[in-house]
Amino acid sequence: MTVVDSIQVAAEALASHGLRSALTTLGVVIGVAAVVTMASVGEGARERVAAQIRSLGAHVLLIRPGAQEQGGVLASAGTRQSLTELDARAVAAEVPGVLSAAPGVNGSVQAVRANRNWATLAVGATPEYLRARGWRTAAGRLLSEEDERAAASVAVLGQTVAARLFGEASAVGEEVRVGKLPVTVVGVLQRKGQSPFGSDQDDVVFLPITTARLRVLGMAGRVNPRAVDFIFVQVASGSAMADAISEIRSLLRVRHRLVPTAADDFTVQDLAALVSAETEAADAFKWLLAVVAAVSLVVGGIGIMNTMLVSVAERTREIGVRVSVGASPRDIHRQFLVEALTLCAVGGLLGTLLGVGLAYAVELLTGWPVIVRGDTIALAVCASAVVGLVFGVYPARRAARLEPVDALRAE
């Protein structure tokens, strides 16, 4: 018998017991579906985290002031005026591996245009900050060094603010009021979407840092007028992040004249590391599905072995007749092994289709992105094939070892 003949005989034998064959493949279907769903959700989670890290900028650190203490009571982080523009310049100049250190200030403002208004976040930033964050314009231009030096009345709008104030109309060249200051819109940013921390990154108005501090956010009255709310640091490579954090801490402690026993009056955060923590939930879900897949495939494999052993017992006389007319033990072995593989192939196909459907259902119901890749399908097919081989070998070998005389005597 050729392989094609074996497949034809196997299909006829399985079709003659359709319900039993369908129930036998159910475990394989569930296991393969779980494999496809697990891999697709996991791949989608990795891509989501990668996209969020890209939206923050490449290899970035965020330095924020510490918490202000009054009467032994600590306020929230960032309330202490412990960082200045001079700190940013020192970090950029003295810490190895730092490409740029961009200071910034921020605060809530009301943006108004004609009869439309919108409460948003005003960020006073330097051109280096926008470049380090990877901001690009959909229209117009970014802030320039000249805008910063002149404390120019210009602004760059995020997509959300532009849509709220201008709708579908072009915002570039138009005038809006940010707080109490009329400014000219010189650019509209490309959409970035939701940040890793849940905020809308497009709900923002960027102003030159000098303009924001002196004319919009009212920071001239601070104890330290040159204080900043954050310093955004871009590092040359991911491998240099840990060393950069250590060097920045040492430098700022010296600059702030902190004694060895004093706590830092600032915090240095690796934003990419914070975002990566989001993968924990996805990993837990992935491993849960992996356990379900493994159990289902083992149960399916046991079911296939059981079905094939029953098939061998039912067809003992058929085996004897075939052997007596010239079939070799190898032919018998191949016939029953092909039957087991056929069961697994059908289960693998149905499981793959079900898994793809479940993956997209997860995306639809939870909003979690999924990516179905070709290697995921290949993994599912290989898993079902392995199950067929592992659990089909014993029944096939048992059939091949039957003695012809004993097989012909069987009732």
C-alpha positions in Angstrom: 0.0 0.0 0.0 1.2 3.5 -0.8 0.8 6.4 1.6 -2.1 7.7 -0.5 -3.8 4.3 -0.1 -3.2 4.3 3.6 -4.8 7.8 3.9 -7.8 6.7 1.8 -8.3 3.6 4.0 -7.9 5.7 7.2 -10.5 8.2 6.0 -13.0 5.5 5.3 -12.4 3.8 8.6 -12.8 7.1 10.5 -15.9 8.1 8.5 -17.6 4.8 9.4 -17.5 5.9 13.0 -18.1 9.6 12.6 -19.4 10.5 16.0 -16.6 8.6 17.8 -14.0 10.2 15.6 -15.5 13.7 16.3 -15.5 13.2 20.0 -11.9 11.8 19.9 -10.6 14.9 18.1 -12.3 17.3 20.6 -9.4 17.3 23.0 -7.0 18.1 20.2 -9.3 20.9 18.9 -9.3 22.5 22.3 -5.6 22.2 22.8 -4.6 23.6 19.4 -7.1 26.4 19.8 -5.5 27.3 23.1 -2.1 27.2 21.5 -3.2 29.6 18.8 -5.0 31.9 21.1 -2.1 32.0 23.6 0.5 32.7 21.0 -1.6 35.4 19.3 -2.5 37.2 22.5 1.1 37.0 23.7 2.5 38.4 20.4 -0.1 41.2 20.5 0.9 42.1 24.1 4.6 42.3 23.1 3.8 44.5 20.2 1.6 46.8 22.3 4.4 47.2 24.9 6.9 47.9 22.1 4.6 50.5 20.6 4.1 52.2 24.0 7.9 52.3 24.6 8.4 53.8 21.1 5.8 56.4 21.9 7.8 57.5 24.9 11.0 57.8 22.9 14.1 55.6 22.6 16.1 54.9 25.8 14.6 57.6 27.9 14.8 58.5 31.6 12.5 60.9 33.5 13.8 62.9 36.4 11.2 64.5 38.7 11.4 66.5 41.8 10.8 64.8 45.1 7.9 65.3 47.5 7.7 68.5 49.6 7.6 67.9 53.4 5.8 70.3 55.7 5.3 69.6 59.4 6.4 66.0 58.9 3.7 65.5 56.2 4.9 64.6 52.7 3.0 65.9 49.7 2.7 64.1 46.4 5.8 63.4 44.2 6.9 66.4 42.1 5.8 69.1 44.6 9.3 70.0 45.7 11.2 72.6 43.7 14.5 70.7 43.6 15.3 70.6 39.9 16.4 73.5 37.7 17.5 74.1 34.1 21.1 74.1 35.4 20.6 70.5 36.6 19.5 69.5 33.1 22.6 71.2 31.5 24.9 69.5 34.0 23.4 66.1 33.3 23.8 66.6 29.5 27.4 67.8 29.9 28.7 65.5 32.6 27.0 62.1 32.5 28.5 59.7 30.0 26.1 58.2 27.4 23.5 61.0 27.7 22.5 62.4 24.4 20.2 65.2 25.7 18.6 66.4 28.9 15.5 68.5 28.3 13.9 70.4 31.1 10.2 71.2 31.1 7.3 72.6 33.1 3.6 71.8 32.9 0.2 72.7 34.2 -3.5 72.6 33.5 -4.9 75.4 31.3 -8.0 76.3 29.4 -7.4 76.6 25.7 -9.9 78.9 23.9 -10.7 79.6 20.3 -13.8 81.6 19.3 -16.7 79.9 21.0 -14.9 76.6 21.7 -12.7 75.8 24.7 -11.0 72.8 26.1 -9.2 72.1 29.4 -5.9 70.6 28.6 -2.2 70.2 29.7 0.2 72.9 28.8 3.8 71.8 28.6 6.6 74.2 28.4 9.4 72.3 26.6 12.6 72.8 24.7 13.1 71.6 21.1 15.3 68.8 22.5 12.4 67.5 24.5 10.2 67.1 21.4 13.0 65.5 19.5 13.8 63.0 22.3 10.2 62.0 22.6 10.0 61.4 18.9 7.2 63.9 18.2 6.5 64.6 14.5 4.2 67.2 13.0 1.2 66.4 10.9 1.1 70.0 9.8 3.3 73.0 10.4 6.6 72.9 12.4 7.9 72.1 15.9 9.2 74.6 18.4 12.6 76.1 17.6 15.5 77.5 19.6 14.6 81.0 18.5 11.1 80.5 19.9 12.6 79.6 23.2 15.1 82.5 23.3 12.4 85.0 22.4 9.7 83.6 24.7 7.6 83.7 21.5 3.8 83.5 21.7 3.6 80.3 19.6 2.2 76.8 20.3 2.1 73.3 18.9 -1.1 71.4 19.4 -1.7 67.8 20.0 -4.4 66.1 17.8 -7.0 66.0 20.6 -6.7 69.7 21.3 -6.7 70.6 17.6 -9.8 68.5 17.0 -11.7 70.1 20.0 -10.8 73.6 19.0 -10.8 73.5 15.2 -12.7 70.3 14.2 -11.7 69.4 10.7 -10.3 72.9 9.9 -6.6 73.6 9.7 -5.2 75.0 12.9 -1.8 76.1 11.6 -1.5 79.9 11.5 -4.6 80.4 13.6 -4.7 82.1 17.0 -5.9 80.5 20.3 -5.7 81.6 23.8 -3.8 79.4 26.2 -4.7 80.5 29.7 -4.6 84.3 29.3 -2.0 84.4 26.6 -3.0 84.6 22.9 -0.6 82.4 20.9 -0.2 81.5 17.2 -0.4 77.8 16.3 2.7 76.9 14.4 2.2 73.1 14.2 -0.1 70.2 14.9 1.5 67.0 16.0 1.0 63.5 14.7 -1.2 61.2 16.8 0.5 59.2 19.5 -2.5 57.7 21.3 -2.8 56.6 24.8 0.3 56.6 27.0 1.4 53.5 28.9 0.0 55.1 32.0 -3.5 55.7 30.7 -3.4 59.4 29.7 -4.1 60.8 26.3 -0.7 61.9 24.9 -2.5 64.0 22.2 -4.3 66.1 24.8 -1.5 68.6 25.1 -0.4 72.1 24.1 3.4 72.6 23.7 4.8 76.1 24.4 8.4 77.3 24.5 9.6 76.7 28.1 10.3 80.4 28.6 6.8 81.3 27.4 5.1 78.8 29.6 7.1 79.8 32.7 6.9 83.5 32.4 3.6 84.2 30.6 1.2 81.2 31.0 1.8 79.0 34.1 2.7 81.9 36.5 6.0 80.3 37.7 7.8 83.6 38.0 6.6 83.8 41.6 8.2 80.6 42.7 10.9 80.5 45.3 13.2 79.4 42.5 12.0 80.9 39.2 14.2 78.6 37.2 12.8 75.4 38.8 11.4 72.8 36.4 8.8 70.1 36.8 10.8 67.4 35.0 13.9 66.6 33.1 13.6 64.2 30.2 16.9 62.4 29.5 17.7 60.5 26.3 20.5 57.9 26.7 22.6 56.6 23.8 21.7 52.9 24.3 19.5 50.6 26.4 22.6 48.9 27.8 23.8 52.3 29.3 20.6 53.0 31.2 21.6 51.5 34.5 25.0 53.3 34.5 23.3 56.6 33.5 20.8 56.3 36.4 23.6 55.8 38.8 25.7 58.7 37.4 22.7 61.0 37.4 21.9 60.2 41.0 25.4 60.9 42.1 25.7 64.1 40.1 22.4 65.5 41.4 23.1 64.6 45.0 26.4 66.6 44.8 24.7 69.5 43.0 21.9 69.6 45.6 24.4 69.3 48.5 22.8 66.3 50.0 24.6 64.7 52.9 25.2 60.9 52.6 22.4 60.1 55.1 19.8 62.3 53.3 17.2 60.9 51.0 17.2 61.9 47.3 15.1 65.0 46.7 14.4 63.8 43.2 13.5 60.5 41.4 15.0 58.9 38.3 12.7 56.6 36.4 13.4 54.3 33.5 10.1 54.7 31.6 10.6 51.6 29.4 11.0 49.5 32.6 7.8 50.9 34.0 5.9 50.1 30.7 7.4 46.5 30.6 5.7 45.8 33.9 2.4 45.8 32.0 3.4 42.5 30.4 3.0 40.6 33.7 -0.8 40.3 33.2 -0.3 39.2 29.6 2.3 36.7 30.6 0.1 35.3 33.3 -2.8 34.9 30.8 -0.3 33.3 28.3 0.9 30.7 30.8 -2.6 29.9 31.9 -3.5 29.2 28.3 -0.3 27.2 27.9 -1.3 24.9 30.8 -4.8 24.5 29.3 -3.3 23.7 25.9 -0.9 21.1 27.3 -3.6 19.4 29.4 -6.1 19.4 26.5 -3.5 18.0 24.1 -2.6 15.2 26.5 -6.2 14.4 27.1 -6.8 14.5 23.3 -3.8 12.2 22.8 -5.1 9.7 25.3 -8.5 9.8 23.6 -6.8 9.1 20.3 -4.8 6.2 21.7 -7.9 4.7 23.3 -9.9 5.0 20.0 -7.1 3.5 18.0 -6.8 0.5 20.5 -10.6 0.0 20.2 -10.2 0.2 16.4 -7.4 -2.4 16.4 -9.6 -4.8 18.6 -12.6 -4.3 16.3 -10.6 -5.0 13.1 -8.5 -7.9 14.2 -9.9 -10.2 11.5 -9.3 -7.5 8.9 -5.7 -7.3 10.0 -5.3 -11.1 9.7 -6.8 -11.2 6.2 -4.5 -8.4 5.0 -1.5 -10.1 6.5 -2.4 -13.4 4.9 -2.7 -11.9 1.4 0.8 -10.3 1.7 0.6 -7.2 3.8 3.7 -6.7 5.8 3.8 -5.5 9.5 5.1 -2.2 8.2 2.0 -1.8 6.1 -0.3 -2.5 9.1 1.8 -0.2 11.3 1.6 2.6 8.7 -2.2 2.2 8.2 -3.1 2.7 11.9 -0.5 5.4 12.4 -1.9 7.3 9.4 -5.4 7.0 11.0 -4.1 8.6 14.2 -2.4 11.3 12.3 -5.5 12.0 10.2 -7.5 12.4 13.4 -5.0 14.9 14.7 -4.8 16.7 11.4 -8.5 17.2 11.4 -8.4 18.3 15.0 -5.5 20.6 14.3 -7.3 22.3 11.4 -10.5 22.8 13.4 -8.5 23.9 16.4 -6.5 26.5 14.4 -9.7 28.0 13.0 -11.3 28.1 16.5 -8.1 29.6 18.0 -8.0 32.4 15.4 -11.6 33.1 16.1 -11.1 33.2 19.8 -8.0 35.4 19.4 -10.0 38.0 17.5 -12.9 37.6 20.0 -10.4 38.5 22.8 -9.4 41.6 20.8 -13.0 42.6 20.3 -14.2 42.1 23.9 -11.1 43.4 25.8 -9.5 45.8 23.3 -6.2 43.9 23.8 -4.4 43.7 20.4 -3.7 40.2 19.0 -1.4 39.2 16.2 -1.9 35.9 14.4 1.3 34.9 12.7 2.2 32.2 10.3 4.6 30.6 12.7 1.8 30.5 15.2 -0.2 28.4 12.8 2.8 26.2 12.1 3.3 25.7 15.9 -0.3 24.5 16.2 0.0 22.1 13.3 3.3 20.7 14.7 1.6 20.3 18.1 -1.2 18.3 16.6 1.2 16.2 14.5 3.4 15.4 17.6 0.3 14.3 19.5 -0.7 12.0 16.6 2.8 10.5 16.4 3.2 10.0 20.2 -0.2 8.6 20.9 -0.6 6.7 17.7 2.6 4.7 17.7 1.6 2.2 20.4 -1.8 1.2 18.8 -0.1 0.9 15.4 2.7 -1.2 16.8 0.2 -3.4 18.6 -1.7 -4.0 15.3 1.5 -4.7 13.4 2.6 -7.4 16.0 -0.6 -9.4 15.7 0.0 -13.0 14.7 -1.9 -13.8 11.4 -3.4 -17.1 12.7 -4.5 -15.5 16.0 -6.0 -12.6 14.1 -8.0 -14.9 11.7 -9.4 -16.8 14.6 -10.7 -13.7 16.3 -14.4 -13.2 16.3 
